[in-house]
Amino acid sequence: MTLPRKGPAPLRLLFLCVHNSSRSQIAEGLARAVAPPGVQIWSAGTEPARVHPLAIEVMREIGIDLSRHRSKHYDETPWRDADLVVTVCGEGEEVCPVLPATTRKLHWPLPDPSRVEGEGQRAAFVAVRDELRRRIAELWLG
């Protein structure tokens, strides 16, 4: 069952995390695949690192190419113009920039799949991808 969207459908959307390497990159790719035409979508971090290879791999499995993505600092995006900022990690709540009062914010505290060690890491990336896919689809449902 899908829950109704809370608030207006976003037209300028930023996914924010600390490293902009896994969750926010996956979210950007998924949102670009399902957003209506004309929606602007970015991802960024407060301490950008690199796009994690497993993020690229699990997205390739569903036909979304992140191979040309790069980690970006939020100052490299027009984040002040976003009408919705989605933080996708717990750390994001503490290190987010001060957002304009008119900016709507959602917090989706998903576990960092890159912190999982060993055999379970790939499964952690798939689980985060699938959860983000579900949540992002709801952003444009009425």
N, C-alpha and C positions, 0 to 999 in steps of 0.2 A: 504494500500500500504506500502511495506517495503522499506526503504531507503538502498542503498548499504553501506556496512561497510566502515568505514574510517580507513585506515591503515591495517596492517597484522592481521590475526586472532591471538589472544593471546594464548601463551603456558604456561605462568606463570602469574596468575591473582590475584590481591589483591583488595578486596572491603574494603574501609576504611571509618570509621565514627568516631564520638567522643566516644560514649559509647559501640559500637559493641553489641547492644541489640535488634535492630529491623531491620532497613533497610539493614544494611550490612550482618546480619545473613540470612535474607530472600534472598538477592542477592547470597550469597554463596550457599545456598541450591538449588536455581533455576539453577545457573550456573553448579553445579555438576550434575544436572539432564540432562542437554542438551549439555554439552561440549563434544567434541570428546575425544576418549580414549587418555590417556597420558597427558592431560592438568592438570596442578596443579592449585588449587584454594584455596584461603584463605580469611578470613575476620578478621578484627582487628579494634581496636579503640585506640585513644590517651588517653582516660580515661575510660577503660572498666568498665562495671557495671555488669549486668546479662542479660541473654536472656529473653526477655519479653514473658510472657505466651501466649499473643495473637499472637505473631509471630509464636510460635510453633503451635498454634491452626489453624491459617489460612493456614499454609503450610501443616498441616496434611490433611486438606480438599482436597488438590490436590495431595495427595499421597507422600509428601516429609516429612521425619521425622527429625525435628531439636531437638528432646528431649535430645540428647546426646551432643549437641553443648554447648559451654561455651564461654563467652566473653573473649577476649584475647587482650593484649597490642600488638601493632604492632611489638615491639621488640621480641615477641614470635614467629614471623613468619619470613621467609626469604625474607622480603619485598624488600631488596636491589637487589634480583634476579628477581623480577617481571618485565615482559616486558610490563605490563599494570597495572596501578593503577587507580581504579575508586572510586572517593569520592562520597558518596551518600547523603551528607548533606551539608548545607551551612557552618556550623561551620568547617567542614573538610578542607575547603580552607585555613582557618587561622591557623590551628594547625597541618597541615600535616608535616611530616619530610621532610627534603631536599632530593629530589629524584635525582638519577643519571641522567645526561643529556640524556642517552640512553633510559630512561624509558618513555614510552608514558603514558600520563595521560588524563583521561576524568573526567569531573565534572557533576554529575547528581544531582542537588540540589532539592531533594524530601522532602516534609514536614515530620516532625517527628510524626508518628501516635500515639506514646505514650503520646504526649502532648495534644491530643484531650481528652476532658473530657466527661463523660456521655455516652449516647446512641450512639453517633456517632463514638466512638473510634474503635469499631470492623469494621465498614464500612471504616474507614480511613486505617486500616491495610490491608483490602482487596484491596482498591484502590492502595496503595503502592505496594503490591504484584503483582497486575495485570500490573501496569506500569513497574515494574522491569522485569517481565516476558517478556514483549514486547521488552524492550531495550536489555536484555541479549540475546534473540534469534538472534538479529541483529549482535551480536559480531562475530558469526561464519558463517553468510551468505555472500556469495561472490558477 
